[in-house]
Amino acid sequence: MTRLEKPLKREVAIDGQAYVLTIGPEGLKLAVKGHRKGREVAWRELVSGDAALATALNASTDNSAA
């Protein structure tokens, strides 16, 4: 098995919108293509089952900043 040591980026289309998925040693990040900010999930959150909670918290803080 190859160890993940540096970020791997791939483009994915969701409902006709282009996104960039970055898979790195720290976790996953999904952002609109051309933008830096996006949704991030750490590997630890996925393993512990806290990914849904972390996503909900990130979404609530994103909405309150708008």
C-alpha positions in Angstrom: 0.0 0.0 0.0 1.3 3.5 -0.9 1.5 5.9 2.0 -0.3 9.3 1.6 2.4 11.8 2.2 1.4 14.8 0.1 -2.0 16.3 -1.0 -3.7 14.7 -4.0 -6.1 16.9 -5.9 -8.9 15.9 -8.3 -11.7 17.8 -10.0 -15.2 16.5 -9.6 -18.5 17.8 -11.0 -21.5 18.0 -8.7 -24.8 19.2 -10.3 -22.8 20.8 -13.1 -20.5 22.8 -10.7 -16.8 22.1 -10.7 -15.2 21.3 -7.3 -11.7 20.4 -6.3 -11.3 17.4 -3.8 -8.0 17.4 -1.9 -7.1 14.2 -0.2 -4.1 14.8 2.2 -2.5 13.3 5.2 -4.6 15.5 7.4 -8.0 14.7 5.8 -10.3 15.7 3.0 -11.2 19.1 1.6 -13.9 19.9 -0.9 -14.0 23.4 -2.4 -15.5 25.1 -5.4 -13.0 25.3 -8.2 -11.1 28.6 -8.1 -11.9 29.1 -4.4 -9.7 28.4 -1.4 -12.3 28.0 1.3 -14.3 24.8 1.4 -15.5 22.0 3.6 -12.8 20.1 5.5 -13.0 16.8 7.4 -10.1 15.4 9.4 -9.4 11.7 9.2 -9.7 11.6 13.0 -13.3 12.9 12.7 -14.2 10.2 10.2 -12.7 7.4 12.2 -14.4 8.5 15.5 -17.8 9.1 13.8 -17.7 12.9 14.6 -17.6 13.9 10.9 -21.3 14.7 10.8 -21.1 16.8 13.9 -18.0 18.6 12.7 -19.7 19.3 9.3 -22.8 20.6 11.0 -20.8 22.9 13.3 -18.7 24.2 10.3 -21.9 24.9 8.4 -23.5 26.8 11.3 -20.4 29.0 11.8 -20.3 29.6 8.0 -23.9 30.8 8.0 -23.5 33.0 11.0 -20.6 34.9 9.4 -22.7 35.8 6.3 
